[in-house]
Amino acid sequence: MTIAITGGTGFVGQAVLDEAARRGLSVRALARRVQAPRAGVEWIAGDLADRAALARLVEGAHAVVHIAGVINAPDAAGFHAGNVAGTEALVEAAQATGTPRFICVSSLAAREPGLSDYGASKRRAEQVVEGSALDWTIVRPPAIYGPRDHEFLELFRAARWGLVPVPPRGGRASMLHVDDLARLLLDLVPGGAAGRGSVFEPDDGRAGGWVHGELGQAIGAALGRKVWTPHVPRGVLAAAARVDRLVRGSGAKLTPDRASYMAHPDWVSNPARKVPPELWQPVIETRAGLAETARWYRNAGWL
């Protein structure tokens, strides 16, 4: 079985490649830059705008796992190009070559398309997949963490100093370790009635998700620190995003779009969209996973 993967050089993609290797699966992965050889992986040079590369990627594959996407862009056009147009091109390539199975990694942000340009682009990408003739499944992961992740790294670095700022009071979010997500994406490859035409919102199994302050405390505990977790009001988040954009320009981490997303109070996975337990279940408890992630950061010299 050959699986075609986009986003294989990223945080989630690397975890999927690791899991595919453990399972002995053959992978064809899209990459914009030259990659070091890796057992079981055929690298395809190109990107989501390269129609010829996409045709080579999916030709003869049993399934496509579409992970690539844009999480930070200067404007709506940037999100559309990376998340919508890229998905359209990949769906067209899969349909043209008769690739039977398509698994799309979306985001909980797609539930609130009016909240951010990012969320709007992810919802539109979902609609592209849903409107196709493919045997599709969409996965909306919650907050993903684990080794190699740069997003949660900033919170771990802050926790070293005993301070983890969190979004406005009253908000909650679900969590999921990247290795559990990788297992899910590959467990979905065979298809079948349980996953066909479904939109899943997986999580770590914690009912109701994590209150932001609790999560901040858990990150501190992973480092052996007691931390202060002040709630940052919506207005302060918005102001900080404007400052970050002025200082770091296109390299800003806290954009106005992301600030709007962060201030939303409910990023808890919907139990009605739970993955059937006979198909997949999480195995990594979040406190243990955060401790493991902290060890990886330290060993890699990131902390």
C-alpha positions as CSV (number, residue, x, y, z in Angstrom):
1,M,0.0,0.0,0.0
2,T,1.3,3.4,-1.0
3,I,0.1,6.5,0.8
4,A,0.5,10.0,-0.6
5,I,1.2,12.7,2.0
6,T,1.3,16.5,1.9
7,G,2.9,18.4,4.7
8,G,5.4,15.6,5.4
9,T,8.2,17.9,6.4
10,G,6.1,19.7,9.1
11,F,5.3,18.9,12.7
12,V,2.3,16.6,12.1
13,G,3.7,15.2,8.9
14,Q,7.0,14.1,10.5
15,A,5.0,12.2,13.2
16,V,2.9,10.5,10.4
17,L,6.1,9.5,8.6
18,D,7.4,8.0,11.8
19,E,4.2,6.1,12.4
20,A,4.1,4.9,8.8
21,A,7.6,3.5,9.2
22,R,6.6,1.6,12.3
23,R,3.8,0.1,10.3
24,G,6.0,-0.7,7.3
25,L,3.9,1.5,4.9
26,S,5.3,2.9,1.7
27,V,4.9,6.7,1.5
28,R,5.2,9.3,-1.3
29,A,5.6,12.7,0.2
30,L,5.5,16.2,-1.3
31,A,8.3,18.6,-0.4
32,R,9.3,22.0,-1.6
33,R,13.0,21.6,-0.8
34,V,15.4,18.7,-1.2
35,Q,15.1,16.2,1.7
36,A,17.5,13.7,3.2
37,P,16.8,10.2,2.1
38,R,14.5,8.3,4.4
39,A,13.6,4.6,4.3
40,G,10.2,3.9,3.0
41,V,9.7,7.5,1.7
42,E,9.8,8.7,-1.9
43,W,10.1,12.5,-1.9
44,I,8.3,14.3,-4.7
45,A,9.7,17.8,-5.4
46,G,7.0,20.5,-5.7
47,D,4.2,22.2,-3.8
48,L,0.4,22.4,-3.8
49,A,0.5,24.9,-6.7
50,D,2.5,22.5,-8.9
51,R,-0.1,20.4,-10.8
52,A,2.5,18.1,-12.4
53,A,4.0,17.4,-9.0
54,L,0.6,16.6,-7.5
55,A,-0.1,14.2,-10.3
56,R,3.2,12.3,-9.6
57,L,2.3,12.4,-5.9
58,V,-1.0,10.7,-6.1
59,E,-0.5,8.4,-9.2
60,G,-1.1,4.8,-8.1
61,A,-1.6,5.7,-4.4
62,H,-4.2,3.9,-2.3
63,A,-4.9,7.0,-0.3
64,V,-4.0,10.7,0.1
65,V,-3.4,12.2,3.6
66,H,-3.6,16.0,3.2
67,I,-1.8,17.6,6.1
68,A,-0.2,20.7,4.5
69,G,-1.8,24.0,5.2
70,V,-1.1,27.6,6.1
71,I,-1.6,28.6,9.8
72,N,-0.2,32.1,9.6
73,A,-0.6,34.5,6.7
74,P,-0.6,38.3,6.3
75,D,-4.1,38.4,4.8
76,A,-7.1,36.4,3.6
77,A,-5.6,35.9,0.2
78,G,-2.6,34.1,1.8
79,F,-4.8,31.7,3.7
80,H,-6.9,31.1,0.6
81,A,-3.9,30.3,-1.6
82,G,-2.5,27.8,0.9
83,N,-5.6,26.2,2.3
84,V,-8.3,26.5,-0.3
85,A,-6.6,26.6,-3.7
86,G,-4.1,24.0,-2.6
87,T,-6.8,21.6,-1.5
88,E,-8.7,22.2,-4.7
89,A,-5.6,21.3,-6.8
90,L,-5.0,18.1,-4.7
91,V,-8.6,17.0,-4.9
92,E,-8.6,17.5,-8.7
93,A,-5.3,15.4,-9.0
94,A,-6.8,12.6,-6.8
95,Q,-10.0,12.5,-8.9
96,A,-8.1,12.6,-12.2
97,T,-5.9,9.6,-11.2
98,G,-8.6,7.6,-9.6
99,T,-7.1,7.7,-6.1
100,P,-9.9,6.2,-4.0
101,R,-9.3,7.5,-0.5
102,F,-8.8,11.1,0.8
103,I,-8.2,12.1,4.4
104,C,-8.1,15.9,5.0
105,V,-6.6,17.5,8.1
106,S,-8.7,20.6,8.9
107,S,-9.0,22.5,12.2
108,L,-11.6,23.2,14.9
109,A,-11.3,26.8,13.5
110,A,-13.5,25.6,10.6
111,R,-16.5,25.6,13.0
112,E,-16.3,29.4,13.3
113,P,-15.5,30.6,9.8
114,G,-16.6,34.1,10.6
115,L,-14.1,34.5,13.4
116,S,-10.8,34.5,11.5
117,D,-9.5,34.4,7.9
118,Y,-7.8,31.1,8.9
119,G,-11.0,29.5,10.0
120,A,-12.8,30.7,6.9
121,S,-10.2,29.2,4.7
122,K,-10.3,25.8,6.5
123,R,-14.1,25.7,6.3
124,R,-13.9,26.4,2.5
125,A,-11.3,23.7,2.1
126,E,-13.6,21.3,3.9
127,Q,-16.4,22.2,1.5
128,V,-14.1,21.5,-1.5
129,V,-13.5,18.0,-0.1
130,E,-17.1,17.4,0.8
131,G,-18.2,18.4,-2.7
132,S,-15.8,15.9,-4.4
133,A,-16.5,12.4,-5.6
134,L,-13.8,11.0,-3.4
135,D,-14.2,8.6,-0.4
136,W,-13.3,11.3,2.1
137,T,-12.9,11.8,5.8
138,I,-12.1,15.2,7.5
139,V,-10.3,15.4,10.8
140,R,-10.5,18.6,12.9
141,P,-7.7,18.3,15.4
142,P,-7.8,20.5,18.6
143,A,-4.6,22.0,20.0
144,I,-1.7,19.6,18.9
145,Y,1.5,19.4,20.9
146,G,4.5,17.1,21.2
147,P,8.2,16.8,20.1
148,R,9.2,19.1,17.3
149,D,6.4,21.6,17.9
150,H,7.3,25.3,17.7
151,E,3.9,26.6,18.8
152,F,3.7,25.3,22.3
153,L,7.5,25.8,22.7
154,E,6.8,29.5,23.5
155,L,4.6,28.5,26.4
156,F,7.2,26.1,27.8
157,R,9.9,28.8,27.5
158,A,7.6,31.2,29.4
159,A,6.9,28.6,32.1
160,R,10.7,28.4,32.9
161,W,10.2,31.9,34.3
162,G,7.1,31.0,36.3
163,L,4.7,32.8,34.0
164,V,2.3,31.4,31.4
165,P,-0.1,34.0,30.0
166,V,-3.4,32.4,28.8
167,P,-6.4,33.6,26.8
168,P,-9.4,35.4,28.4
169,R,-11.1,33.9,31.4
170,G,-13.7,31.3,30.8
171,G,-12.2,29.7,27.8
172,R,-11.5,26.0,27.3
173,A,-9.7,23.9,24.7
174,S,-9.2,20.3,23.9
175,M,-5.7,18.8,23.5
176,L,-4.2,15.9,21.5
177,H,-0.6,14.5,21.3
178,V,0.8,14.5,17.8
179,D,1.5,10.8,17.9
180,D,-2.1,10.0,18.7
181,L,-3.1,12.2,15.7
182,A,-0.6,10.4,13.5
183,R,-2.1,7.0,14.5
184,L,-5.6,8.3,13.8
185,L,-4.7,9.6,10.3
186,L,-3.2,6.2,9.3
187,D,-6.0,4.2,11.0
188,L,-8.4,6.1,8.7
189,V,-6.6,5.0,5.5
190,P,-8.4,1.7,4.9
191,G,-11.8,3.6,4.9
192,G,-15.0,1.8,5.5
193,A,-18.4,2.8,6.7
194,A,-17.2,4.2,10.1
195,G,-15.1,6.9,8.5
196,R,-16.6,7.5,5.0
197,G,-18.1,11.0,4.7
198,S,-17.4,11.8,8.3
199,V,-16.0,14.9,10.1
200,F,-14.2,13.9,13.2
201,E,-13.0,16.0,16.2
202,P,-10.6,13.9,18.2
203,D,-9.1,14.8,21.6
204,D,-7.2,13.3,24.5
205,G,-10.3,11.8,26.1
206,R,-10.6,14.6,28.7
207,A,-14.4,15.4,28.8
208,G,-15.0,19.1,28.5
209,G,-11.4,19.9,27.5
210,W,-9.0,22.0,29.5
211,V,-9.6,25.3,31.2
212,H,-6.8,27.6,29.9
213,G,-5.4,28.2,33.4
214,E,-5.3,24.4,34.1
215,L,-3.4,23.8,30.9
216,G,-0.9,26.5,31.8
217,Q,-0.4,24.9,35.2
218,A,0.1,21.5,33.5
219,I,2.8,23.0,31.3
220,G,4.5,24.4,34.4
221,A,4.3,21.0,36.1
222,A,5.9,19.4,33.1
223,L,8.9,21.5,33.8
224,G,8.7,21.0,37.6
225,R,7.6,24.6,38.1
226,K,4.7,26.3,39.7
227,V,3.6,29.0,37.4
228,W,1.3,32.1,37.4
229,T,-1.3,31.9,34.6
230,P,-2.7,35.4,34.1
231,H,-5.7,35.7,31.7
232,V,-5.0,38.2,28.9
233,P,-8.1,40.2,28.0
234,R,-9.3,40.2,24.4
235,G,-8.4,43.9,23.9
236,V,-4.9,43.3,25.2
237,L,-4.5,40.3,22.8
238,A,-5.6,42.5,19.9
239,A,-3.2,45.3,20.9
240,A,-0.3,42.8,21.3
241,A,-1.0,41.4,17.9
242,R,-0.8,44.9,16.3
243,V,2.5,45.5,18.1
244,D,3.9,42.1,17.0
245,R,3.0,42.8,13.4
246,L,4.7,46.2,13.6
247,V,7.9,44.7,15.1
248,R,8.2,41.4,13.2
249,G,6.2,42.1,10.1
250,S,5.4,39.0,8.1
251,G,7.3,37.0,10.8
252,A,4.8,37.9,13.5
253,K,3.5,35.0,15.6
254,L,0.6,36.8,17.3
255,T,-1.3,38.2,14.3
256,P,-4.7,40.0,14.6
257,D,-6.2,36.9,13.0
258,R,-4.7,34.6,15.5
259,A,-5.6,36.9,18.4
260,S,-9.3,36.7,17.4
261,Y,-9.0,32.9,17.3
262,M,-7.4,32.7,20.7
263,A,-10.0,34.9,22.4
264,H,-12.8,32.6,21.4
265,P,-14.0,30.7,24.5
266,D,-14.8,27.3,23.1
267,W,-12.2,25.2,21.3
268,V,-13.4,21.9,22.9
269,S,-13.9,18.9,20.5
270,N,-17.5,18.2,19.9
271,P,-18.5,14.8,21.5
272,A,-21.0,14.3,18.7
273,R,-18.1,14.2,16.3
274,K,-16.0,11.7,18.4
275,V,-14.1,9.1,16.5
276,P,-15.8,5.7,17.0
277,P,-13.8,3.9,19.7
278,E,-13.6,0.7,17.6
279,L,-11.7,2.7,15.0
280,W,-9.3,4.8,17.2
281,Q,-8.8,5.9,20.8
282,P,-6.1,8.2,22.3
283,V,-3.4,6.5,24.3
284,I,-1.3,9.5,25.5
285,E,-2.6,11.2,28.7
286,T,-1.9,14.9,28.3
287,R,0.0,15.5,31.6
288,A,2.4,12.6,30.7
289,G,2.6,13.9,27.1
290,L,3.5,17.4,28.2
291,A,6.3,16.0,30.5
292,E,7.6,13.9,27.6
293,T,7.5,17.0,25.3
294,A,9.5,19.0,27.9
295,R,12.1,16.3,28.0
296,W,12.4,16.3,24.2
297,Y,12.7,20.1,24.2
298,R,15.5,20.0,26.7
299,N,17.4,17.1,25.0
300,A,17.1,19.0,21.7
301,G,18.5,22.1,23.2
302,W,15.3,24.1,22.6
303,L,14.8,25.0,26.2
